[in-house]
């Protein structure tokens, strides 16, 4: 979602032009490379967050010459949504990030909203020099003055290119390359190269569906189809499209991602997906997937409240072969209100998407990328095997490290009788966060109702968040990452995922395994202390 900012009626086009030019000049002078201590209250220690200011949607991610590029919706001057820029960071390992100067600034055509970026290996755009492929960003121009005046065509698509590994960007003089024909909510282009047909394909979010456009040169686009009006959840506007193939053995399926706000299963914004095929023109839903997404139902990549606008990296090498996604770790219901002061907004952990076969058809599983294992402090690890829990086990004295900045893997037998297993982290003020599994409802759950600072929004902690268990195995597996202010659960090999944030008044230092009195047999438990990636 792109929150609307209201301006006086006298705020016309010429004044807007002056405003964005001054804004760009001021930022260029004042913000070379942002500085931060990365030890402020609630600051994530191994998730990406901007040094200062506001962050929302991840944008334009691509891999090139050893670097993962992450761009994101950014307002450097305040910690609430405002004139959108593209912030920029790079990583060599998806775990340690380096902040770079702002990549794209607003201009006379509007704010720089969400989009994507690609490596134009064949130089189809003609932007390349010195026999090197150009990097091309595709983004939405949002004309605030046009929106304010009541026009419907205030969102159009533009491009920019880089010839220095993404360090500087030049906007195309022919922008916009895809003009709006009078439709509101016409945005968030995600572009991929379709090698089989030698064409660029754009998935574009348009109100309640996605449109597909093709191009030979990234400048001239032709509409070839649409998908979605009759499928999936329509509780809010469709945003942040993504389209890509995934393989399972010799089977290839195409995945269409649809971010939606509102309409998520636990309220607010969330990410749904579809499985099918792409014929070069449009997306076709698999027959065995249709029952899952009919009558307003949806398949969700994450059931938590705090994973939105997730899209995937372009140009990950074929030798790697992964499809890697990252999301915005926030929710539009309270995004402008969360109690962080120097910055507001962070990214989820990078996640690998896998195509898995189930009795119901092909589905997408979501797992943390393997590079995150480098964060484990191998000198601070706790493990146990074959232990039964009937009430509680206090693990705090045995760990020797804080419960936050930790990674937990636990497997246990599904109890014959109804029961609950909880992982509880807490502090000395009695504040606590709980995540676990409830066998009576066959759901995973995340409970932040007593987690600390919750008064900033009546939507933040008004319910316990749940995710259905999709696996039929008698062994239940929980894989949890705790950071200073977040928890991410990847259950049963990533077939059920929950991401939630929390804001305790002091860091959680305690951890317990608890049940509701039902005896639960733990097969194996491992807890690693994780190292901060920020110095």
MILUMNU-63372 format. One line per field, with one value per residue (C-alpha): residue in three letters; y, x, z. Coordinates in nm, 3 decimals, always signed. Layout:
N
residuo ALA	...
y Y	...
x X	...
z Z	...
END
This chain:
535
residuo UNK	UNK	UNK	UNK	UNK	UNK	UNK	UNK	UNK	UNK	UNK	UNK	UNK	UNK	UNK	UNK	UNK	UNK	UNK	UNK	UNK	UNK	UNK	UNK	UNK	UNK	UNK	UNK	UNK	UNK	UNK	UNK	UNK	UNK	UNK	UNK	UNK	UNK	UNK	UNK	UNK	UNK	UNK	UNK	UNK	UNK	UNK	UNK	UNK	UNK	UNK	UNK	UNK	UNK	UNK	UNK	UNK	UNK	UNK	UNK	UNK	UNK	UNK	UNK	UNK	UNK	UNK	UNK	UNK	UNK	UNK	UNK	UNK	UNK	UNK	UNK	UNK	UNK	UNK	UNK	UNK	UNK	UNK	UNK	UNK	UNK	UNK	UNK	UNK	UNK	UNK	UNK	UNK	UNK	UNK	UNK	UNK	UNK	UNK	UNK	UNK	UNK	UNK	UNK	UNK	UNK	UNK	UNK	UNK	UNK	UNK	UNK	UNK	UNK	UNK	UNK	UNK	UNK	UNK	UNK	UNK	UNK	UNK	UNK	UNK	UNK	UNK	UNK	UNK	UNK	UNK	UNK	UNK	UNK	UNK	UNK	UNK	UNK	UNK	UNK	UNK	UNK	UNK	UNK	UNK	UNK	UNK	UNK	UNK	UNK	UNK	UNK	UNK	UNK	UNK	UNK	UNK	UNK	UNK	UNK	UNK	UNK	UNK	UNK	UNK	UNK	UNK	UNK	UNK	UNK	UNK	UNK	UNK	UNK	UNK	UNK	UNK	UNK	UNK	UNK	UNK	UNK	UNK	UNK	UNK	UNK	UNK	UNK	UNK	UNK	UNK	UNK	UNK	UNK	UNK	UNK	UNK	UNK	UNK	UNK	UNK	UNK	UNK	UNK	UNK	UNK	UNK	UNK	UNK	UNK	UNK	UNK	UNK	UNK	UNK	UNK	UNK	UNK	UNK	UNK	UNK	UNK	UNK	UNK	UNK	UNK	UNK	UNK	UNK	UNK	UNK	UNK	UNK	UNK	UNK	UNK	UNK	UNK	UNK	UNK	UNK	UNK	UNK	UNK	UNK	UNK	UNK	UNK	UNK	UNK	UNK	UNK	UNK	UNK	UNK	UNK	UNK	UNK	UNK	UNK	UNK	UNK	UNK	UNK	UNK	UNK	UNK	UNK	UNK	UNK	UNK	UNK	UNK	UNK	UNK	UNK	UNK	UNK	UNK	UNK	UNK	UNK	UNK	UNK	UNK	UNK	UNK	UNK	UNK	UNK	UNK	UNK	UNK	UNK	UNK	UNK	UNK	UNK	UNK	UNK	UNK	UNK	UNK	UNK	UNK	UNK	UNK	UNK	UNK	UNK	UNK	UNK	UNK	UNK	UNK	UNK	UNK	UNK	UNK	UNK	UNK	UNK	UNK	UNK	UNK	UNK	UNK	UNK	UNK	UNK	UNK	UNK	UNK	UNK	UNK	UNK	UNK	UNK	UNK	UNK	UNK	UNK	UNK	UNK	UNK	UNK	UNK	UNK	UNK	UNK	UNK	UNK	UNK	UNK	UNK	UNK	UNK	UNK	UNK	UNK	UNK	UNK	UNK	UNK	UNK	UNK	UNK	UNK	UNK	UNK	UNK	UNK	UNK	UNK	UNK	UNK	UNK	UNK	UNK	UNK	UNK	UNK	UNK	UNK	UNK	UNK	UNK	UNK	UNK	UNK	UNK	UNK	UNK	UNK	UNK	UNK	UNK	UNK	UNK	UNK	UNK	UNK	UNK	UNK	UNK	UNK	UNK	UNK	UNK	UNK	UNK	UNK	UNK	UNK	UNK	UNK	UNK	UNK	UNK	UNK	UNK	UNK	UNK	UNK	UNK	UNK	UNK	UNK	UNK	UNK	UNK	UNK	UNK	UNK	UNK	UNK	UNK	UNK	UNK	UNK	UNK	UNK	UNK	UNK	UNK	UNK	UNK	UNK	UNK	UNK	UNK	UNK	UNK	UNK	UNK	UNK	UNK	UNK	UNK	UNK	UNK	UNK	UNK	UNK	UNK	UNK	UNK	UNK	UNK	UNK	UNK	UNK	UNK	UNK	UNK	UNK	UNK	UNK	UNK	UNK	UNK	UNK	UNK	UNK	UNK	UNK	UNK	UNK	UNK	UNK	UNK	UNK	UNK	UNK	UNK	UNK	UNK	UNK	UNK	UNK	UNK	UNK	UNK	UNK	UNK	UNK	UNK	UNK	UNK	UNK	UNK	UNK	UNK	UNK	UNK	UNK	UNK	UNK	UNK	UNK	UNK	UNK	UNK	UNK	UNK	UNK	UNK	UNK	UNK	UNK	UNK	UNK	UNK	UNK	UNK
y +0.000	+0.350	+0.582	+0.901	+1.228	+1.528	+1.868	+2.208	+2.273	+2.538	+2.275	+2.260	+2.089	+2.361	+2.395	+2.017	+2.022	+2.280	+2.081	+1.753	+1.922	+2.091	+1.766	+1.576	+1.839	+1.853	+1.477	+1.445	+1.695	+1.572	+1.199	+1.043	+0.713	+0.701	+0.645	+0.469	+0.283	-0.011	-0.053	+0.173	+0.043	-0.226	-0.214	-0.551	-0.706	-0.946	-0.811	-0.525	-0.187	+0.160	+0.374	+0.636	+0.737	+0.536	+0.206	+0.000	-0.228	-0.403	-0.307	-0.381	-0.672	-0.831	-1.018	-0.897	-0.965	-1.110	-0.867	-0.898	-0.557	-0.455	-0.139	-0.031	+0.235	+0.505	+0.845	+0.962	+1.276	+1.131	+0.803	+0.807	+0.755	+1.049	+1.133	+0.797	+0.737	+0.412	+0.337	+0.102	-0.163	-0.450	-0.781	-1.052	-1.319	-1.215	-1.170	-0.870	-0.548	-0.231	+0.089	+0.281	+0.630	+0.675	+0.534	+0.714	+1.046	+1.192	+1.424	+1.628	+1.308	+1.207	+0.995	+0.676	+0.392	+0.017	-0.183	-0.417	-0.426	-0.662	-0.726	-0.663	-0.925	-0.890	-0.508	-0.509	-0.160	-0.016	+0.138	-0.073	+0.063	-0.093	-0.433	-0.450	-0.525	-0.235	-0.268	-0.147	-0.047	-0.041	+0.155	+0.339	+0.716	+0.843	+1.198	+1.336	+1.659	+1.459	+1.244	+1.552	+1.712	+1.410	+1.254	+0.875	+0.843	+0.957	+0.633	+0.547	+0.325	+0.460	+0.314	+0.407	+0.245	+0.200	+0.130	+0.120	-0.187	-0.001	+0.279	+0.557	+0.562	+0.766	+0.804	+0.742	+1.063	+0.898	+0.828	+0.717	+0.403	+0.268	+0.528	+0.488	+0.486	+0.618	+0.348	+0.412	+0.168	+0.097	+0.010	-0.207	-0.355	-0.682	-0.765	-1.094	-1.220	-1.497	-1.689	-1.933	-1.650	-1.396	-1.126	-0.923	-0.992	-0.746	-0.841	-0.523	-0.473	-0.309	-0.265	-0.615	-0.814	-0.840	-0.747	-0.888	-0.684	-0.790	-0.599	-0.659	-0.357	-0.255	+0.067	-0.038	-0.252	-0.447	-0.575	-0.951	-1.058	-1.041	-1.269	-1.258	-1.090	-1.420	-1.585	-1.536	-1.282	-0.941	-0.782	-0.496	-0.362	-0.596	-0.477	-0.580	-0.851	-1.121	-1.396	-1.668	-2.042	-2.297	-2.654	-2.978	-3.248	-3.244	-3.045	-2.669	-2.453	-2.077	-1.889	-1.563	-1.358	-1.111	-0.877	-0.746	-0.475	-0.532	-0.892	-1.098	-1.398	-1.233	-0.878	-0.599	-0.659	-0.994	-1.202	-1.460	-1.676	-1.887	-2.195	-2.246	-2.190	-1.899	-1.924	-1.613	-1.395	-1.462	-1.679	-1.987	-2.136	-2.509	-2.706	-2.862	-2.514	-2.365	-2.510	-2.353	-2.000	-1.991	-1.797	-1.542	-1.794	-1.766	-1.949	-1.749	-1.739	-1.614	-1.606	-1.359	-0.995	-0.863	-0.987	-0.775	-0.665	-0.965	-1.006	-1.204	-1.141	-1.129	-1.284	-1.524	-1.742	-2.063	-2.247	-2.142	-2.202	-2.060	-1.823	-1.591	-1.358	-1.083	-0.886	-0.576	-0.668	-0.448	-0.412	-0.113	-0.127	+0.023	+0.077	+0.451	+0.403	+0.131	+0.254	+0.287	+0.638	+0.683	+0.457	+0.279	-0.043	-0.343	-0.637	-0.999	-1.260	-1.361	-1.677	-1.949	-2.052	-2.420	-2.602	-2.901	-3.178	-3.253	-3.483	-3.168	-3.050	-2.833	-2.575	-2.326	-2.386	-2.102	-2.164	-1.935	-1.910	-2.131	-1.832	-1.744	-2.039	-1.821	-1.615	-1.906	-1.874	-2.230	-2.174	-2.089	-2.371	-2.576	-2.911	-3.194	-3.513	-3.748	-3.552	-3.532	-3.203	-3.201	-2.849	-2.636	-2.647	-2.327	-2.319	-1.982	-2.106	-2.363	-2.134	-1.874	-1.628	-1.417	-1.564	-1.291	-1.318	-1.690	-1.963	-2.264	-2.595	-2.832	-3.152	-3.338	-3.608	-3.498	-3.593	-3.847	-3.620	-3.251	-3.032	-2.720	-2.671	-2.318	-2.146	-1.846	-1.566	-1.310	-1.031	-0.925	-0.697	-0.993	-0.915	-1.217	-1.340	-1.694	-1.902	-2.265	-2.535	-2.624	-2.982	-2.930	-2.674	-2.813	-2.463	-2.283	-1.961	-1.637	-1.447	-1.094	-0.977	-0.940	-0.858	-0.505	-0.189	-0.254	+0.064	+0.248	+0.076	-0.111	-0.335	-0.451	-0.702	-0.749	-1.123	-1.431	-1.497	-1.847	-2.049	-2.385	-2.693	-2.841	-3.142	-3.482	-3.606	-3.724	-3.529	-3.155	-2.930	-2.569	-2.352	-2.012	-1.703	-1.448	-1.102	-0.806	-0.721	-1.005	-1.374	-1.579	-1.934	-2.177	-2.488	-2.834	-2.747	-2.407	-2.522	-2.299	-1.964	-1.692	-1.358	-1.114	-0.817	-0.714	-0.424	-0.512	-0.237	-0.421	-0.703	-1.056	-1.260	-1.568	-1.871	-2.164	-2.466	-2.502	-2.721	-2.700	-3.012	-3.253	-3.462	-3.386	-3.592	-3.375	-3.565	-3.302	-2.940	-2.709	-2.342	-2.130	-1.786	-1.560	-1.289	-0.933	-0.839	-0.469	-0.310
x +0.000	+0.116	-0.039	-0.183	-0.030	-0.262	-0.138	-0.312	-0.501	-0.244	+0.031	+0.059	+0.285	+0.549	+0.579	+0.602	+0.893	+1.078	+1.007	+1.149	+1.457	+1.533	+1.463	+1.703	+1.976	+1.937	+1.948	+2.246	+2.438	+2.324	+2.307	+2.605	+2.611	+2.377	+2.528	+2.374	+2.492	+2.258	+2.221	+1.919	+1.617	+1.434	+1.698	+1.719	+2.063	+2.064	+1.781	+1.824	+1.691	+1.779	+2.019	+1.750	+1.412	+1.123	+1.134	+0.862	+0.849	+1.168	+1.231	+1.455	+1.651	+1.906	+2.236	+2.537	+2.910	+2.904	+2.656	+2.292	+2.134	+1.843	+1.648	+1.350	+1.084	+1.252	+1.184	+1.509	+1.377	+1.112	+1.011	+0.666	+0.569	+0.650	+0.802	+0.925	+1.286	+1.469	+1.705	+1.992	+2.204	+2.424	+2.533	+2.773	+2.608	+2.244	+2.334	+2.566	+2.447	+2.624	+2.420	+2.477	+2.361	+2.004	+1.963	+1.655	+1.501	+1.156	+1.144	+0.893	+0.710	+0.644	+0.757	+0.951	+0.720	+0.785	+0.927	+1.207	+1.548	+1.724	+2.060	+2.011	+2.262	+2.186	+2.177	+1.828	+1.776	+2.085	+2.199	+2.514	+2.864	+3.211	+3.058	+2.914	+2.545	+2.347	+2.143	+1.787	+1.538	+1.165	+0.949	+0.622	+0.606	+0.337	+0.227	+0.093	-0.026	-0.220	-0.377	-0.472	-0.637	-0.863	-0.697	-0.693	-0.378	-0.136	+0.068	+0.294	+0.598	+0.949	+1.297	+1.651	+1.986	+2.327	+2.667	+2.869	+2.738	+2.435	+2.619	+2.463	+2.148	+2.035	+1.664	+1.558	+1.478	+1.175	+0.997	+0.732	+0.773	+0.429	+0.156	-0.162	-0.488	-0.693	-0.677	-0.605	-0.370	-0.156	+0.181	+0.464	+0.610	+0.803	+1.005	+1.174	+1.351	+1.156	+1.438	+1.210	+1.042	+1.325	+1.115	+1.082	+0.767	+0.616	+0.362	+0.182	-0.061	-0.385	-0.653	-0.803	-0.588	-0.247	-0.180	+0.096	+0.299	+0.583	+0.871	+1.180	+1.375	+1.234	+1.106	+0.807	+0.543	+0.238	-0.042	-0.093	-0.332	-0.454	-0.531	-0.702	-1.040	-1.214	-0.947	-0.795	-0.858	-0.996	-1.022	-0.802	-0.603	-0.359	+0.003	+0.367	+0.339	+0.596	+0.601	+0.865	+0.914	+0.999	+1.115	+1.055	+1.254	+1.149	+0.834	+0.823	+0.542	+0.498	+0.430	+0.238	+0.276	+0.007	+0.056	-0.273	-0.377	-0.596	-0.718	-0.446	-0.559	-0.474	-0.562	-0.405	-0.151	-0.016	+0.121	-0.080	+0.037	-0.092	+0.048	+0.000	+0.162	+0.261	+0.219	+0.414	+0.108	-0.081	-0.094	-0.317	-0.412	-0.360	-0.683	-0.588	-0.508	-0.846	-1.039	-0.783	-0.825	-1.193	-1.469	-1.232	-0.990	-0.614	-0.286	-0.049	+0.330	+0.323	+0.037	+0.201	+0.109	+0.452	+0.554	+0.434	+0.536	+0.763	+0.928	+1.225	+1.578	+1.647	+1.952	+2.058	+2.311	+2.185	+2.460	+2.283	+1.933	+1.739	+1.444	+1.502	+1.240	+1.250	+0.961	+0.887	+0.858	+0.562	+0.187	+0.001	-0.248	+0.015	+0.328	+0.351	+0.309	+0.550	+0.776	+1.113	+1.256	+1.554	+1.415	+1.089	+1.063	+1.287	+1.315	+1.236	+1.505	+1.584	+1.390	+1.424	+1.103	+1.067	+0.810	+0.682	+0.447	+0.156	-0.148	-0.346	-0.107	+0.202	+0.256	+0.528	+0.739	+0.938	+1.268	+1.544	+1.841	+2.136	+2.370	+2.209	+2.391	+2.703	+2.543	+2.551	+2.791	+2.920	+3.061	+2.714	+2.480	+2.244	+2.090	+1.888	+1.729	+1.447	+1.303	+0.940	+0.783	+0.468	+0.456	+0.764	+1.141	+1.327	+1.614	+1.751	+2.018	+2.142	+2.181	+2.427	+2.298	+1.987	+1.676	+1.672	+1.942	+1.880	+1.779	+1.576	+1.507	+1.275	+1.100	+0.843	+0.582	+0.227	+0.055	-0.226	-0.443	-0.510	-0.226	-0.017	+0.359	+0.488	+0.823	+0.805	+1.060	+1.024	+1.196	+1.219	+0.917	+0.687	+0.645	+0.641	+0.603	+0.485	+0.501	+0.402	+0.159	-0.195	-0.292	-0.662	-0.690	-0.399	-0.255	+0.067	+0.025	+0.200	+0.090	+0.218	-0.076	+0.154	+0.473	+0.537	+0.456	+0.120	-0.076	+0.048	-0.225	-0.541	-0.473	-0.128	-0.204	-0.579	-0.564	-0.346	-0.225	-0.258	-0.143	-0.288	-0.070	-0.057	+0.168	+0.025	+0.345	+0.333	+0.655	+0.611	+0.906	+0.949	+1.234	+1.229	+1.449	+1.431	+1.577	+1.552	+1.203	+1.081	+1.008	+0.996	+0.861	+0.924	+0.726	+0.734	+0.990	+0.840	+0.489	+0.351	+0.518	+0.449	+0.632	+0.552	+0.721	+0.713	+0.846	+0.927	+1.019	+1.345	+1.505	+1.383	+1.645	+1.449	+1.324	+1.101	+0.942	+0.589	+0.285	-0.072	-0.019	-0.011	+0.304	+0.488	+0.787	+1.069	+1.274	+1.544	+1.603	+1.887	+1.933	+2.209	+2.317	+2.329	+2.585	+2.492	+2.565	+2.599	+2.902
z +0.000	-0.076	+0.179	+0.035	+0.145	+0.119	+0.003	-0.023	-0.348	-0.447	-0.456	-0.836	-1.079	-1.103	-0.728	-0.701	-0.948	-0.740	-0.426	-0.552	-0.698	-0.368	-0.185	-0.407	-0.371	+0.006	+0.043	-0.188	+0.025	+0.366	+0.309	+0.142	+0.332	+0.633	+0.976	+1.272	+1.579	+1.512	+1.886	+1.938	+2.128	+1.926	+1.650	+1.466	+1.496	+1.200	+0.986	+0.743	+0.856	+0.725	+0.922	+0.971	+0.836	+0.697	+0.506	+0.342	+0.033	-0.083	-0.448	-0.742	-0.600	-0.832	-0.809	-1.006	-0.981	-0.631	-0.477	-0.377	-0.428	-0.208	-0.286	-0.082	-0.047	+0.158	+0.311	+0.470	+0.642	+0.876	+1.034	+0.873	+0.511	+0.284	-0.056	-0.178	-0.282	-0.352	-0.065	-0.142	+0.030	-0.088	+0.058	-0.043	+0.172	+0.239	+0.605	+0.630	+0.464	+0.360	+0.331	+0.008	-0.097	-0.217	-0.568	-0.703	-0.596	-0.672	-0.972	-1.173	-1.280	-0.920	-0.628	-0.697	-0.597	-0.598	-0.886	-0.989	-1.155	-1.396	-1.552	-1.925	-2.034	-2.406	-2.391	-2.539	-2.398	-2.562	-2.233	-2.207	-2.260	-2.292	-2.370	-2.019	-1.957	-1.813	-1.497	-1.556	-1.287	-1.364	-1.120	-1.072	-1.092	-0.853	-0.933	-0.604	-0.766	-1.023	-0.754	-0.554	-0.855	-0.900	-1.203	-1.233	-1.443	-1.173	-1.176	-1.472	-1.520	-1.570	-1.607	-1.506	-1.582	-1.425	-1.580	-1.256	-1.071	-0.940	-0.763	-0.972	-1.183	-1.483	-1.554	-1.912	-2.100	-2.260	-1.930	-1.871	-2.082	-1.988	-1.962	-1.765	-1.961	-1.671	-1.403	-1.037	-0.859	-1.166	-1.017	-0.882	-1.204	-1.162	-1.474	-1.569	-1.882	-2.058	-2.225	-2.407	-2.598	-2.593	-2.430	-2.113	-1.913	-1.668	-1.401	-1.297	-1.008	-1.123	-0.855	-0.815	-1.059	-1.223	-1.583	-1.804	-2.050	-2.281	-2.436	-2.648	-2.520	-2.177	-2.338	-2.549	-2.384	-2.512	-2.288	-2.334	-2.060	-1.702	-1.409	-1.075	-1.071	-1.001	-0.786	-0.443	-0.171	-0.266	+0.077	-0.042	-0.335	-0.513	-0.503	-0.556	-0.820	-0.891	-1.154	-1.186	-1.250	-0.979	-1.035	-0.851	-1.023	-1.388	-1.315	-1.364	-1.233	-1.249	-0.928	-0.918	-0.600	-0.498	-0.205	-0.075	+0.170	+0.363	+0.350	+0.519	+0.729	+1.062	+0.952	+0.753	+0.477	+0.360	+0.072	-0.120	-0.410	-0.699	-0.876	-1.248	-1.584	-1.805	-2.183	-2.276	-2.259	-1.937	-1.624	-1.606	-1.269	-1.203	-1.181	-0.847	-0.710	-0.799	-0.500	-0.265	-0.402	-0.496	-0.319	-0.172	-0.025	-0.069	-0.026	+0.192	+0.194	+0.554	+0.804	+1.041	+1.068	+0.971	+0.628	+0.337	-0.014	-0.053	-0.396	-0.525	-0.645	-1.017	-1.184	-0.910	-1.099	-1.258	-1.072	-0.751	-0.882	-0.588	-0.592	-0.294	-0.148	+0.112	+0.260	+0.462	+0.831	+0.918	+0.863	+0.722	+1.011	+1.243	+1.032	+1.098	+1.473	+1.585	+1.871	+1.700	+1.701	+1.468	+1.194	+1.123	+0.925	+0.861	+0.622	+0.695	+0.672	+0.312	+0.230	-0.029	-0.206	-0.292	-0.502	-0.305	-0.412	-0.179	-0.207	-0.290	-0.565	-0.584	-0.312	-0.216	+0.094	+0.251	+0.433	+0.566	+0.331	+0.419	+0.449	+0.783	+0.939	+0.934	+1.214	+1.456	+1.744	+1.753	+2.102	+2.235	+2.147	+2.363	+2.273	+2.423	+2.293	+2.389	+2.678	+2.789	+2.893	+3.104	+3.246	+3.183	+3.138	+3.218	+2.970	+3.079	+3.325	+3.076	+2.775	+2.896	+2.635	+2.578	+2.424	+2.162	+1.899	+1.891	+1.649	+1.764	+1.597	+1.778	+1.674	+1.880	+1.849	+1.796	+2.124	+2.119	+2.332	+2.283	+2.397	+2.349	+2.323	+2.376	+2.339	+2.572	+2.583	+2.861	+3.056	+3.420	+3.382	+3.324	+2.955	+2.730	+2.376	+2.299	+1.984	+1.946	+1.832	+1.943	+1.860	+1.935	+1.655	+1.449	+1.422	+1.494	+1.689	+1.780	+2.091	+2.154	+2.364	+2.668	+2.480	+2.614	+2.421	+2.261	+2.329	+2.019	+1.811	+1.900	+1.599	+1.711	+1.987	+1.971	+1.897	+1.884	+1.529	+1.386	+1.087	+0.979	+0.992	+0.640	+0.702	+0.800	+0.963	+1.324	+1.385	+1.421	+1.348	+1.453	+1.325	+1.496	+1.464	+1.747	+1.700	+1.937	+1.816	+1.594	+1.561	+1.241	+1.249	+0.963	+1.055	+0.898	+0.635	+0.562	+0.472	+0.749	+0.823	+1.083	+1.114	+1.396	+1.558	+1.926	+2.133	+2.495	+2.741	+2.802	+2.605	+2.661	+2.846	+2.957	+2.768	+2.863	+2.700	+2.833	+2.790	+2.912	+3.125	+2.832	+2.817	+2.494	+2.381	+2.252	+1.996	+1.957	+2.052	+1.944	+2.030	+1.881	+1.990	+1.684	+1.617	+1.531	+1.170	+1.252	+1.420
END
